[in-house]
Amino acid sequence: MFNPFDHFNDMTRALMANVQRTGFPPLHTLSIEQARRAYSASVGAMEGGRASVPRVEDFLIPGPVGLMRARLWAPVARELHADLLPVMLWMHGGGFVVGGIDTCEAMCRSVVAQSGVAVVALEYRLAPEHKYPAALDDCFAAVRWLANHGHTLGLNGSHLAVGGDSAGGNLAASSALMARDAGIPLALQALFYPSVQSSMQTESYQRYAQGTLLTAELMRWFEINARVKDEPIDWRREPLRADHRGVAPAWLGLAECDALYDEGQLYADKLREAGVPTEVHVWPGVLHDFINMKRFIPEAAQAHTALAEVLRRTFGTTPHPS
């Protein structure tokens, strides 16, 4: 019988053994609000220290149903840079149900500090109060706003990337496709273990949907809460089925011991088949959501650095002196 523990690296194995000893109830057994608090507390306990950046600014972006809260982290104070900064819009993970700006802040700060690129994270609407594609509508509204109005914050809307992890990877991938169709040029789509389909069980799903943090039960709970019951699934929820010709270059970061590992590889294959420049980086022995576990998983810091490096290559930036 396949045992995920046999394939974890030592630090991941120790982390999972500790999680199992604590006996915390799984997210899918909690109420929505309890699950959101538990996920936020879990990330807070595992994210490690937060890098200092010169500029942190909360602001509002007009969205489909009202103003949306967003946060900007920039590598230099506003008054100290004459040129507009390249920017990445980051879409947090959490199954479209949990997570928020605070649960991606440590990673965003780390990337800003190492890349010289500004990052904006969005507090998009969550399910089940707001079913998919409400989150995507919010994210694409933010893409449009940054492209057209980012200069008001010292950001270069013509030097724009999108990124996200897990469900946020879905939102980033679909936003990149929508940007292509709307004539909004993106420099990059950066996707950590994106959720790009919901109906096909891959080999990695069969292997790693039990005995890890992202289980089959949790994925079903996310999907039930995120979608309108019996509504057909379109390409936005499953961008694996989309036409990818002409979409922005892609960088994918995958966790080897993750139910979504094969999805990421399949998505990279589809992008390459469409002629899209695509780079894949795999971290062996780690599991889903590892980028938020820097306190315990050394590969998290490596992943932050790898994303910062691809942003530097994309935009020709250098880290600003702290």
C-alpha positions as CSV (number, residue, x, y, z in Angstrom):
1,M,0.0,0.0,0.0
2,F,1.3,3.5,-0.9
3,N,2.2,5.6,2.2
4,P,2.8,9.3,1.6
5,F,5.1,9.4,4.6
6,D,7.6,7.2,2.8
7,H,8.0,9.9,0.2
8,F,8.2,13.0,2.4
9,N,11.6,14.5,3.1
10,D,12.7,14.5,6.8
11,M,11.4,18.0,7.6
12,T,8.0,17.3,6.0
13,R,7.7,14.0,7.8
14,A,8.5,15.6,11.1
15,L,5.9,18.4,10.5
16,M,3.2,15.9,9.5
17,A,3.9,13.7,12.5
18,N,3.5,16.8,14.7
19,V,0.3,17.8,13.0
20,Q,-1.1,14.3,13.6
21,R,-0.1,14.4,17.3
22,T,-1.9,17.7,17.9
23,G,-5.2,16.2,16.9
24,F,-6.6,19.4,15.5
25,P,-9.9,18.8,13.7
26,P,-9.6,18.9,9.8
27,L,-10.9,22.0,8.2
28,H,-13.7,20.2,6.4
29,T,-15.2,19.2,9.8
30,L,-15.6,22.8,10.9
31,S,-18.0,25.6,10.2
32,I,-16.9,28.1,7.5
33,E,-15.9,30.7,10.1
34,Q,-14.1,28.2,12.2
35,A,-12.2,26.9,9.2
36,R,-11.2,30.4,8.2
37,R,-9.9,31.1,11.7
38,A,-8.1,27.8,11.9
39,Y,-6.4,28.2,8.5
40,S,-5.3,31.7,9.4
41,A,-3.9,30.5,12.7
42,S,-2.2,27.6,11.1
43,V,-0.4,29.8,8.5
44,G,0.5,32.3,11.2
45,A,2.1,29.5,13.2
46,M,4.1,28.1,10.3
47,E,5.0,31.0,8.1
48,G,8.1,32.1,9.9
49,G,9.4,35.6,10.1
50,R,8.1,38.4,7.8
51,A,10.7,40.4,5.9
52,S,10.8,44.1,6.3
53,V,9.9,46.1,3.2
54,P,10.0,49.9,2.9
55,R,6.4,50.4,1.8
56,V,3.2,48.7,2.9
57,E,0.0,50.3,1.9
58,D,-3.7,49.2,2.1
59,F,-5.9,50.6,-0.5
60,L,-9.2,49.9,-2.3
61,I,-9.8,48.7,-5.9
62,P,-13.2,49.1,-7.6
63,G,-14.7,45.7,-8.1
64,P,-17.8,44.1,-9.7
65,V,-20.0,44.7,-6.6
66,G,-18.1,47.4,-4.7
67,L,-14.7,48.3,-3.4
68,M,-12.2,45.5,-2.7
69,R,-9.5,45.7,-0.1
70,A,-6.0,45.2,-1.4
71,R,-2.5,45.6,0.1
72,L,0.7,46.8,-1.7
73,W,4.2,45.8,-0.6
74,A,6.9,47.7,-2.4
75,P,10.7,47.5,-2.4
76,V,11.3,51.2,-2.0
77,A,9.4,54.1,-0.4
78,R,7.0,56.0,-2.7
79,E,9.0,59.2,-2.6
80,L,12.3,57.6,-3.3
81,H,11.6,56.1,-6.8
82,A,11.1,58.3,-9.8
83,D,10.2,55.4,-12.2
84,L,7.1,53.3,-12.0
85,L,7.6,49.9,-10.4
86,P,6.8,46.6,-12.1
87,V,4.1,44.7,-10.1
88,M,2.7,41.3,-9.6
89,L,-0.9,40.8,-8.5
90,W,-1.0,37.8,-6.1
91,M,-4.1,35.7,-5.6
92,H,-4.0,33.7,-2.3
93,G,-4.9,30.1,-2.0
94,G,-7.5,28.5,0.2
95,G,-9.9,26.5,-2.0
96,F,-11.9,29.7,-2.8
97,V,-13.3,29.4,0.8
98,V,-10.5,30.3,3.3
99,G,-7.4,32.5,3.3
100,G,-6.8,36.2,2.7
101,I,-4.2,38.9,2.5
102,D,-2.8,38.0,5.9
103,T,-2.2,34.4,4.9
104,C,0.0,35.3,2.0
105,E,1.7,38.3,3.5
106,A,4.9,36.5,4.6
107,M,5.5,35.1,1.1
108,C,4.7,38.4,-0.6
109,R,7.1,40.3,1.6
110,S,9.8,37.8,1.0
111,V,9.4,38.0,-2.8
112,V,9.4,41.8,-2.8
113,A,12.5,42.0,-0.7
114,Q,14.4,39.7,-3.0
115,S,13.1,40.8,-6.4
116,G,12.8,44.6,-6.5
117,V,9.2,44.1,-7.8
118,A,6.1,45.4,-6.0
119,V,3.4,42.9,-5.1
120,V,-0.3,43.6,-4.6
121,A,-2.6,41.0,-2.9
122,L,-6.4,41.2,-3.1
123,E,-9.1,40.3,-0.6
124,Y,-11.3,38.7,-3.2
125,R,-14.8,37.4,-2.3
126,L,-14.9,34.0,-0.8
127,A,-17.4,31.1,-1.1
128,P,-19.9,29.9,0.0
129,E,-21.2,33.4,0.4
130,H,-20.0,34.2,-3.1
131,K,-19.8,31.2,-5.4
132,Y,-17.2,30.8,-8.2
133,P,-16.6,32.8,-10.4
134,A,-17.1,35.7,-8.0
135,A,-13.5,35.4,-6.9
136,L,-12.3,35.4,-10.5
137,D,-14.4,38.4,-11.4
138,D,-12.8,40.3,-8.5
139,C,-9.3,39.2,-9.5
140,F,-9.7,40.1,-13.1
141,A,-11.2,43.5,-12.1
142,A,-8.0,44.0,-10.2
143,V,-5.9,43.1,-13.2
144,R,-7.7,45.7,-15.3
145,W,-7.4,48.3,-12.6
146,L,-3.6,47.8,-12.2
147,A,-3.1,47.9,-15.9
148,N,-5.1,51.1,-16.3
149,H,-4.6,52.9,-12.9
150,G,-1.6,51.3,-11.3
151,H,0.4,54.5,-12.0
152,T,-1.6,56.3,-9.4
153,L,0.3,54.1,-6.8
154,G,3.6,54.3,-8.6
155,L,3.1,51.0,-10.3
156,N,3.8,50.3,-14.0
157,G,0.6,48.7,-15.4
158,S,2.4,47.8,-18.6
159,H,4.9,45.7,-16.5
160,L,2.4,43.5,-14.9
161,A,2.5,39.8,-13.8
162,V,-0.1,37.7,-12.1
163,G,0.5,34.9,-9.6
164,G,-1.2,32.6,-7.1
165,D,-1.1,29.4,-5.2
166,S,-3.6,26.5,-5.3
167,A,-7.0,28.0,-5.8
168,G,-5.1,31.3,-6.3
169,G,-3.2,29.5,-9.0
170,N,-6.5,28.8,-10.7
171,L,-7.5,32.5,-10.4
172,A,-4.1,33.6,-11.8
173,A,-4.2,31.2,-14.7
174,S,-7.7,32.1,-15.7
175,S,-7.0,35.8,-15.2
176,A,-4.0,35.4,-17.6
177,L,-6.3,33.8,-20.2
178,M,-8.9,36.6,-19.7
179,A,-6.2,39.2,-20.0
180,R,-5.0,37.8,-23.3
181,D,-8.6,37.9,-24.6
182,A,-9.0,41.5,-23.4
183,G,-5.8,42.7,-24.9
184,I,-4.1,43.3,-21.6
185,P,-0.4,42.3,-22.0
186,L,1.0,40.3,-19.0
187,A,4.7,39.6,-18.6
188,L,4.3,36.4,-16.5
189,Q,1.9,34.1,-14.8
190,A,3.5,32.5,-11.7
191,L,1.6,29.5,-10.4
192,F,2.3,27.4,-7.3
193,Y,0.6,24.0,-7.5
194,P,-2.4,25.5,-9.4
195,S,-5.9,23.9,-9.3
196,V,-6.7,23.7,-13.0
197,Q,-9.3,21.0,-13.2
198,S,-11.8,19.5,-10.9
199,S,-13.2,16.3,-12.5
200,M,-10.2,14.1,-13.3
201,Q,-8.4,12.0,-10.6
202,T,-4.7,11.8,-11.5
203,E,-2.1,9.5,-10.2
204,S,-0.8,12.1,-7.7
205,Y,-4.4,12.6,-6.5
206,Q,-4.7,8.9,-5.8
207,R,-1.4,8.9,-4.0
208,Y,-1.4,12.1,-2.0
209,A,-5.1,12.8,-1.3
210,Q,-4.8,10.9,2.0
211,G,-2.3,11.3,4.8
212,T,-1.4,14.9,3.8
213,L,-2.9,18.3,4.5
214,L,-4.8,18.6,1.2
215,T,-7.0,15.5,1.4
216,A,-9.8,14.2,-0.9
217,E,-12.3,15.1,1.8
218,L,-11.1,18.7,2.1
219,M,-11.0,19.1,-1.7
220,R,-14.6,17.9,-2.0
221,W,-15.6,20.3,0.8
222,F,-13.9,23.2,-1.0
223,E,-15.6,22.3,-4.3
224,I,-19.1,21.9,-2.7
225,N,-18.8,25.2,-1.0
226,A,-17.3,27.0,-4.0
227,R,-19.6,26.0,-6.8
228,V,-23.3,26.5,-7.4
229,K,-24.8,23.0,-7.2
230,D,-25.3,21.2,-10.5
231,E,-24.0,24.2,-12.5
232,P,-21.9,23.1,-15.5
233,I,-18.2,23.6,-15.0
234,D,-16.7,26.0,-17.6
235,W,-13.1,26.5,-18.6
236,R,-12.5,29.2,-16.0
237,R,-12.7,26.6,-13.2
238,E,-10.9,24.2,-15.4
239,P,-8.4,26.3,-17.4
240,L,-6.7,23.0,-18.4
241,R,-9.4,22.8,-21.0
242,A,-8.8,26.3,-22.5
243,D,-7.0,27.4,-25.6
244,H,-3.7,28.7,-24.4
245,R,-2.3,30.2,-27.5
246,G,-0.9,33.7,-26.9
247,V,-1.2,33.6,-23.1
248,A,1.5,35.1,-20.9
249,P,4.7,33.1,-20.3
250,A,4.4,30.7,-17.3
251,W,6.4,29.7,-14.3
252,L,5.1,26.8,-12.2
253,G,6.3,25.7,-8.8
254,L,5.2,22.3,-7.7
255,A,5.3,20.2,-4.6
256,E,6.2,16.5,-5.3
257,C,4.0,15.0,-2.6
258,D,0.8,16.9,-3.5
259,A,-2.5,15.7,-5.0
260,L,-2.2,18.6,-7.4
261,Y,1.3,17.7,-8.7
262,D,0.1,16.0,-11.9
263,E,-2.4,18.8,-12.6
264,G,0.6,21.2,-12.6
265,Q,2.6,19.0,-15.0
266,L,-0.4,18.6,-17.3
267,Y,-1.0,22.3,-17.3
268,A,2.7,22.9,-18.2
269,D,2.4,20.4,-21.0
270,K,-0.7,22.2,-22.4
271,L,1.0,25.6,-22.3
272,R,4.1,24.2,-24.1
273,E,1.9,22.6,-26.7
274,A,0.4,26.0,-27.4
275,G,3.8,27.5,-27.8
276,V,3.8,29.3,-24.4
277,P,7.3,29.7,-22.8
278,T,6.9,27.6,-19.7
279,E,9.3,26.8,-16.8
280,V,8.6,24.2,-14.1
281,H,10.4,23.9,-10.8
282,V,9.6,20.9,-8.6
283,W,10.5,20.7,-4.9
284,P,11.0,17.0,-3.9
285,G,9.5,15.6,-0.7
286,V,7.3,18.5,0.2
287,L,3.5,18.8,0.3
288,H,0.8,21.2,-0.7
289,D,0.9,24.7,0.8
290,F,4.6,24.4,1.7
291,I,5.3,27.9,0.6
292,N,3.5,29.1,3.8
293,M,5.5,26.8,6.1
294,K,8.9,28.5,6.2
295,R,9.3,28.0,9.9
296,F,9.4,24.2,9.4
297,I,10.0,23.5,5.7
298,P,13.3,25.0,4.4
299,E,12.0,24.6,0.8
300,A,9.5,27.4,1.4
301,A,12.3,30.0,1.6
302,Q,13.8,28.4,-1.5
303,A,10.5,28.7,-3.3
304,H,10.2,32.4,-2.4
305,T,13.7,33.0,-3.7
306,A,12.9,31.1,-7.0
307,L,9.9,33.2,-7.6
308,A,11.8,36.4,-6.9
309,E,14.5,35.3,-9.4
310,V,12.0,34.7,-12.2
311,L,10.5,38.1,-11.5
312,R,13.9,39.7,-11.7
313,R,14.6,38.0,-15.0
314,T,11.2,39.0,-16.3
315,F,11.4,42.6,-15.4
316,G,15.2,43.2,-15.3
317,T,15.1,44.4,-11.7
318,T,17.5,44.1,-8.8
319,P,16.7,43.9,-5.1
320,H,16.7,47.4,-3.5
321,P,19.1,48.0,-0.6
322,S,17.3,47.6,2.7
